[in-house]
Amino acid sequence: MDLDSRGVPGGFIASTEFIEAAKAQAESLGFDPYKVFVGHPIQDRTDAEMQTLAEEAFEDILAMILEEK
């Protein structure tokens, strides 16, 4: 929230397991940051699978950085 108030673009990336938690936190804080969700789980993925997740999320992550909500 602090960075957003200073005009610094950002957000977060999390796995789909955390969609509801992110929604609850946003409601609690009264602040809805840009967010990108990728497939869950993460920890057991191979490097190739992680590369695929990153490639699939690239456009959304770029939009997050450029604040193109």
C-alpha positions as a Markdown table, in Angstrom:
| # | Residue | x | y | z |
|---|---|---|---|---|
| 1 | Met | 0.0 | 0.0 | 0.0 |
| 2 | Asp | 2.8 | 2.4 | 0.9 |
| 3 | Leu | 4.6 | 1.9 | -2.5 |
| 4 | Asp | 1.3 | 2.3 | -4.3 |
| 5 | Ser | 0.6 | 5.5 | -2.5 |
| 6 | Arg | 4.0 | 6.7 | -3.8 |
| 7 | Gly | 3.2 | 5.8 | -7.3 |
| 8 | Val | 5.4 | 2.8 | -7.5 |
| 9 | Pro | 3.8 | 0.1 | -9.6 |
| 10 | Gly | 3.7 | -3.4 | -8.2 |
| 11 | Gly | 1.6 | -6.3 | -6.9 |
| 12 | Phe | 2.3 | -9.9 | -6.2 |
| 13 | Ile | 2.4 | -13.3 | -7.8 |
| 14 | Ala | 1.0 | -16.3 | -6.0 |
| 15 | Ser | -0.3 | -19.7 | -6.8 |
| 16 | Thr | -4.1 | -20.3 | -7.2 |
| 17 | Glu | -4.2 | -21.9 | -3.8 |
| 18 | Phe | -4.1 | -18.3 | -2.3 |
| 19 | Ile | -6.9 | -16.7 | -4.3 |
| 20 | Glu | -9.4 | -16.6 | -1.5 |
| 21 | Ala | -6.7 | -15.5 | 1.1 |
| 22 | Ala | -5.7 | -12.7 | -1.2 |
| 23 | Lys | -9.4 | -11.6 | -1.5 |
| 24 | Ala | -9.9 | -11.7 | 2.2 |
| 25 | Gln | -6.7 | -9.7 | 2.9 |
| 26 | Ala | -7.6 | -7.1 | 0.3 |
| 27 | Glu | -11.0 | -6.7 | 1.9 |
| 28 | Ser | -9.5 | -6.5 | 5.4 |
| 29 | Leu | -7.0 | -3.8 | 4.3 |
| 30 | Gly | -9.3 | -1.9 | 2.0 |
| 31 | Phe | -6.7 | -2.2 | -0.7 |
| 32 | Asp | -6.8 | -4.4 | -3.7 |
| 33 | Pro | -3.3 | -4.7 | -5.3 |
| 34 | Tyr | -2.6 | -6.0 | -8.7 |
| 35 | Lys | -2.2 | -9.8 | -8.5 |
| 36 | Val | -1.2 | -12.6 | -10.8 |
| 37 | Phe | -2.0 | -16.2 | -9.9 |
| 38 | Val | -0.2 | -19.2 | -11.4 |
| 39 | Gly | -1.0 | -22.9 | -11.1 |
| 40 | His | -0.6 | -24.7 | -7.8 |
| 41 | Pro | 1.5 | -26.4 | -6.5 |
| 42 | Ile | 4.8 | -24.7 | -7.1 |
| 43 | Gln | 7.4 | -26.5 | -4.9 |
| 44 | Asp | 7.3 | -29.8 | -6.8 |
| 45 | Arg | 7.6 | -28.3 | -10.2 |
| 46 | Thr | 10.5 | -29.0 | -12.5 |
| 47 | Asp | 12.6 | -26.2 | -14.0 |
| 48 | Ala | 10.8 | -26.7 | -17.3 |
| 49 | Glu | 7.4 | -26.5 | -15.6 |
| 50 | Met | 8.4 | -23.3 | -13.8 |
| 51 | Gln | 9.5 | -21.9 | -17.1 |
| 52 | Thr | 6.1 | -22.7 | -18.6 |
| 53 | Leu | 4.3 | -21.0 | -15.7 |
| 54 | Ala | 6.5 | -17.9 | -16.1 |
| 55 | Glu | 5.9 | -17.7 | -19.8 |
| 56 | Glu | 2.1 | -18.1 | -19.4 |
| 57 | Ala | 2.0 | -15.4 | -16.7 |
| 58 | Phe | 4.5 | -13.0 | -18.5 |
| 59 | Glu | 1.9 | -10.7 | -20.1 |
| 60 | Asp | 0.0 | -10.3 | -16.8 |
| 61 | Ile | 3.2 | -9.7 | -14.9 |
| 62 | Leu | 4.3 | -7.1 | -17.4 |
| 63 | Ala | 0.9 | -5.4 | -17.2 |
| 64 | Met | 1.3 | -5.4 | -13.4 |
| 65 | Ile | 4.6 | -3.6 | -13.6 |
| 66 | Leu | 3.3 | -1.1 | -16.2 |
| 67 | Glu | 0.0 | -0.7 | -14.2 |
| 68 | Glu | -2.2 | -1.8 | -17.1 |
| 69 | Lys | -5.0 | -3.2 | -14.9 |
